Amino acid sequence: MRKFNFCAGPAALPEPVLQQAQEELLDWQGLGCSVMEVSHRSPEFTEVAETAEQDLRDLLAIPSHYKVLFLQGGATGQFSAIPWNLLGGGSKSADYIHTGQWADKAIKEARRYGQVNIVASSEDRNFSYAPAADSWQESDDAAYFHYTPNETIGGVEFPYIPDVKSPLVADMSSCILSKEIPVDKFGFIYAGAQKNIGPSGIAVGIVRDDLLDRALPDIPRSLNWKVAADGGSMDNTPPTFAWYLSGLVFKWLKAQGGVAAMAELSKKKSALLYDFLDRSDFFSSPVSKESRSRMNVPFVLADEKLDKLFLEESEAAGLLNLKGHRSVGGMRASLYNAVPLAAVEALVAFMADFEQRNG
């Protein structure tokens, strides 16, 4: 029996997708072998790749002057790829907003290749909020402006899209496909797959065409977006199984009603959990209300001595992976698209019972 999985990543996948992959594992499309055993340049896999791209374009209404890339190295690989690809167009500086651990990792990597201006930071309140736009110190000549719309670890989500002077770059690893976004406001969007797209091993990049000629001259070939775009993301052998599974997820999302339907569902799920936390004297959320993430909900117990018991009992109840990130402790429930409303209902019921017995 499958349990409810609240892992931050690799995260829950839709059960129908897993069932289809299971059915096709040994004999895919009647070829007598697995999709993992088929050449990435075969007509059959080329169709998988092209269909996955078109489905993603449909889901996010991606304009024609943007390239869709399926990349290796996860979002972390893009921490390096971004400065490599964008600091060769003249300016050697970039603007970054510092809102937590993932933003910090991106900043540290960018500093290896150019100058980084910290436009704003929420470190003063332990990364518990998204800085307001009127607090920024934006550069006049930045090559790009980077932010993390949703911080997976801290559970902070920007309630707005920055309006900036330079091309806007966004790490949407934990929020992509959870609501509609105006893609044309961005220069580059990237996301590791293992949260809302598919299994780990692949990342999605959405890049505006005019940014493909700004790379540093000594950029590694494997990180070059133009090389990836020109080669259909197949300059070298891609992670074919992850690409195939991501394509199945895109089709599942379309069948559910697309991104608009996921946005409504995420509101219901997160509101249910936050409403319980706000009513409780035993559990609480450390994140400012105006910046609370719909995808990742950290929470703490009034008595941290009960943390171990909470985790033991929640796992026994079929509620998996609620332990907070090792760097911050506490608990965290990740409510990605594949996590059903029933999972959150079960979690809230368990938390209410735990509070009654231990509060």
C-alpha positions in Angstrom: 0.0 0.0 0.0 1.4 3.4 -1.0 1.8 6.0 1.7 1.6 9.8 1.7 5.0 11.2 0.8 5.8 14.8 1.9 9.5 14.6 0.8 11.0 17.9 -0.5 12.8 16.0 -3.3 13.1 13.6 -4.8 9.4 14.0 -4.3 6.1 12.2 -4.8 5.2 11.3 -8.4 1.6 10.9 -9.7 0.5 7.3 -9.2 -0.9 6.9 -12.7 2.5 7.9 -14.1 4.2 5.3 -12.0 1.7 2.7 -13.1 2.2 3.5 -16.8 6.0 3.4 -16.4 5.7 0.1 -14.6 3.6 -1.4 -17.4 5.9 -0.2 -20.1 9.2 -1.0 -18.3 10.0 -4.2 -20.1 8.3 -3.6 -23.4 8.0 0.0 -24.5 5.9 0.7 -27.5 6.1 -2.9 -28.5 9.8 -2.7 -29.2 10.6 -5.6 -26.8 12.9 -3.5 -24.6 12.7 -0.7 -22.1 12.7 3.0 -22.9 16.0 3.0 -21.0 17.5 0.7 -23.6 16.5 2.7 -26.7 18.9 5.1 -28.5 18.2 8.7 -27.7 18.5 9.5 -31.4 15.9 6.8 -32.4 12.7 8.0 -34.0 10.7 6.6 -31.0 12.7 8.6 -28.4 12.8 11.7 -30.6 9.1 11.7 -30.5 9.1 11.4 -26.7 11.5 14.4 -26.5 9.5 16.6 -28.9 6.2 15.7 -27.3 7.5 16.5 -23.8 8.7 19.9 -25.0 5.4 20.7 -26.7 3.4 19.7 -23.7 5.5 21.9 -21.4 5.1 24.8 -23.8 1.4 24.2 -23.7 1.3 24.0 -19.9 3.2 27.2 -19.4 2.2 29.1 -22.6 5.9 29.5 -23.5 6.3 32.0 -26.3 8.0 30.9 -29.6 11.0 33.1 -29.0 12.1 31.0 -26.0 14.0 27.8 -26.2 13.1 24.8 -24.0 16.1 22.9 -22.7 16.3 19.5 -21.0 19.6 19.7 -19.1 21.8 17.6 -16.8 23.3 18.5 -13.5 20.1 19.6 -11.8 19.4 23.2 -10.7 22.8 23.2 -8.9 24.5 22.8 -12.3 22.7 25.9 -13.5 24.2 27.9 -10.6 27.4 27.7 -12.6 25.8 27.7 -16.0 24.0 31.0 -15.5 27.1 33.2 -15.0 29.0 31.3 -17.7 26.2 32.0 -20.2 25.3 35.5 -19.3 28.5 37.3 -18.2 30.0 37.4 -21.6 27.8 40.1 -23.1 29.6 43.1 -21.6 28.8 43.5 -18.0 30.6 41.2 -15.5 28.3 41.8 -12.6 24.9 40.4 -11.6 22.2 41.2 -9.1 21.0 38.5 -6.6 18.4 38.4 -3.9 19.5 36.4 -0.9 16.5 34.6 0.7 18.0 31.3 2.0 20.2 28.4 1.4 19.5 27.9 -2.3 19.9 31.5 -3.1 23.2 31.4 -1.1 24.5 28.5 -3.1 23.7 30.3 -6.4 25.4 33.5 -5.1 28.6 31.7 -4.0 28.9 30.0 -7.4 28.3 33.2 -9.4 31.1 34.9 -7.4 33.5 32.5 -9.0 33.0 34.1 -12.4 32.0 37.7 -11.8 30.9 40.4 -9.4 27.7 39.8 -7.4 25.6 42.6 -6.0 23.3 41.5 -3.2 20.2 43.6 -4.0 18.4 42.5 -0.8 18.6 39.9 1.9 16.2 38.4 4.5 19.0 37.1 6.7 18.2 39.6 9.4 15.1 37.6 10.2 16.5 34.1 9.6 15.3 34.0 6.0 11.6 34.0 7.1 10.3 36.5 4.6 10.6 37.7 1.0 12.2 41.2 0.9 9.9 44.0 -0.4 10.8 45.6 -3.7 11.2 49.0 -2.1 14.2 47.7 -0.1 16.3 46.7 -3.1 19.5 48.2 -4.2 19.5 47.3 -7.9 22.5 47.8 -10.2 22.3 50.0 -13.3 24.5 47.7 -15.4 23.8 44.1 -14.2 24.0 41.3 -16.8 21.0 39.7 -15.1 18.9 39.7 -11.9 18.6 36.3 -10.1 16.1 35.3 -7.4 14.6 32.2 -6.0 10.8 32.5 -6.1 10.3 29.6 -3.6 12.9 28.6 -1.1 12.4 24.9 -0.5 14.2 24.8 2.9 12.9 27.9 4.5 9.4 27.7 3.0 9.4 31.3 1.7 7.6 32.2 -1.5 7.7 35.5 -3.2 4.1 36.9 -3.6 5.1 38.9 -6.6 7.4 38.8 -9.7 10.3 41.3 -9.5 10.1 44.1 -12.0 13.8 44.8 -12.8 16.1 46.5 -15.3 18.1 43.4 -16.4 17.0 40.0 -17.6 15.2 38.2 -14.8 16.5 34.7 -13.9 14.5 32.5 -11.6 15.2 29.2 -9.9 11.7 27.6 -10.0 12.7 24.2 -8.9 10.1 23.8 -6.2 7.3 25.9 -7.7 7.3 25.4 -11.4 4.0 24.1 -12.9 2.1 25.0 -9.6 0.6 28.2 -11.0 0.5 30.2 -14.2 3.4 32.5 -14.8 4.0 35.2 -17.5 7.1 33.6 -19.1 7.8 36.7 -21.1 8.7 38.6 -18.0 11.8 36.3 -17.6 15.1 35.9 -19.3 15.8 32.4 -18.0 13.7 30.0 -15.9 15.2 26.8 -14.6 14.1 24.0 -12.4 15.4 20.7 -11.1 12.8 18.0 -12.1 12.6 16.1 -8.8 9.9 18.2 -7.2 7.1 19.1 -9.6 8.3 17.7 -13.0 9.6 14.2 -12.6 12.5 12.1 -11.2 15.9 13.5 -10.3 18.5 13.5 -13.0 17.2 16.2 -15.4 16.5 19.9 -15.2 14.4 22.1 -17.4 15.6 25.5 -18.7 13.5 28.1 -20.5 15.7 30.7 -22.1 14.9 33.8 -24.2 16.5 33.6 -27.7 18.4 36.9 -27.4 20.3 35.6 -24.3 21.9 32.7 -26.2 24.9 34.8 -27.5 26.1 36.2 -24.2 28.3 33.3 -23.0 31.9 33.7 -21.7 34.4 32.6 -24.3 35.8 29.7 -22.3 32.4 28.3 -21.2 32.4 24.4 -20.8 30.5 22.9 -23.7 28.3 20.9 -21.3 27.0 24.1 -19.7 26.5 26.1 -22.9 22.8 26.8 -23.5 23.3 27.6 -27.2 25.0 24.2 -27.7 22.0 22.6 -25.9 19.5 24.5 -27.9 21.2 23.9 -31.3 21.4 20.1 -30.5 17.9 19.7 -29.2 19.3 19.0 -25.7 21.1 16.0 -27.1 24.7 17.2 -27.7 25.6 14.2 -25.5 23.4 11.3 -24.3 20.7 12.8 -22.1 19.0 11.1 -19.1 16.4 9.4 -21.2 14.4 7.7 -18.5 14.0 10.9 -16.5 13.0 12.8 -19.7 10.4 10.1 -20.6 8.9 10.2 -17.1 8.8 14.0 -17.1 6.9 13.7 -20.3 4.4 11.4 -18.7 4.0 13.9 -15.8 3.3 16.7 -18.3 0.5 14.6 -19.9 -0.9 13.8 -16.4 -0.9 17.6 -15.6 -2.8 18.4 -18.8 -5.3 15.7 -18.0 -5.9 17.2 -14.5 -6.8 20.6 -16.0 -3.3 22.0 -16.4 -1.4 24.6 -14.3 -4.6 26.5 -13.4 -6.1 23.4 -11.8 -2.8 22.8 -9.9 -2.9 26.4 -8.6 -6.3 25.9 -7.2 -5.3 22.6 -5.6 -2.2 24.1 -4.1 -4.2 26.8 -2.5 -6.6 24.3 -0.9 -3.8 22.1 0.4 -1.6 24.9 1.8 -4.6 26.8 3.3 -5.8 23.6 5.1 -2.4 23.1 6.7 -1.7 26.8 7.5 -5.2 27.3 9.0 -4.5 24.4 11.3 -1.1 25.8 12.3 -2.6 29.2 13.0 -5.3 27.8 15.3 -2.9 25.6 17.2 -1.1 26.4 20.4 1.1 23.3 19.9 2.4 23.7 16.3 3.5 26.9 14.6 4.9 28.3 11.3 8.2 30.2 11.5 7.4 32.0 8.1 5.9 35.5 7.8 2.3 35.1 6.7 2.7 37.3 3.5 5.6 35.1 2.4 4.4 31.6 3.1 5.1 29.0 0.5 2.3 26.9 -1.0 4.8 24.2 -1.8 6.9 23.8 1.3 5.4 24.2 4.7 7.9 24.2 7.6 6.5 24.0 11.1 7.8 23.5 14.6 6.4 21.9 17.8 6.2 23.9 21.0 8.4 21.4 22.7 11.2 20.2 20.4 11.7 17.2 22.8 8.6 15.7 21.1 10.1 15.9 17.6 11.4 12.4 17.6 8.1 11.0 18.8 6.2 13.0 16.2 8.3 11.6 13.4 8.1 8.1 14.6 4.3 8.2 15.0 3.7 10.1 11.7 5.7 7.5 9.8 3.8 4.7 11.5 0.6 6.5 10.3 1.8 6.4 6.7 2.9 10.1 6.6 6.5 10.0 5.2 9.4 12.4 5.2 8.2 15.2 7.5 11.5 15.9 9.1 12.8 19.4 8.4 16.0 20.0 6.5 19.1 19.2 8.6 20.2 22.9 8.6 17.0 24.2 10.3 15.4 21.3 12.1 11.7 21.1 12.9 9.3 19.7 10.4 8.4 20.3 6.8 5.6 19.1 4.6 6.2 19.5 0.9 2.9 19.8 -1.0 3.9 19.4 -4.6 1.4 18.8 -7.4 1.5 15.0 -7.0 0.6 15.2 -3.3 -3.2 14.8 -3.1 -5.5 16.8 -0.9 -6.2 13.6 1.0 -2.6 13.5 2.1 -2.9 17.0 3.7 -6.3 16.0 5.3 -4.6 12.9 6.8 -1.7 15.0 8.1 -3.9 17.6 9.7 -6.0 14.9 11.4 -2.8 13.2 12.7 -1.4 16.6 14.0 -4.7 17.4 15.8 -4.6 14.0 17.5 -1.0 14.3 18.4 -1.6 17.7 19.9 -4.5 16.4 21.9 -2.4 13.5 23.3 0.8 15.5 24.0 -0.2 19.1 24.3 
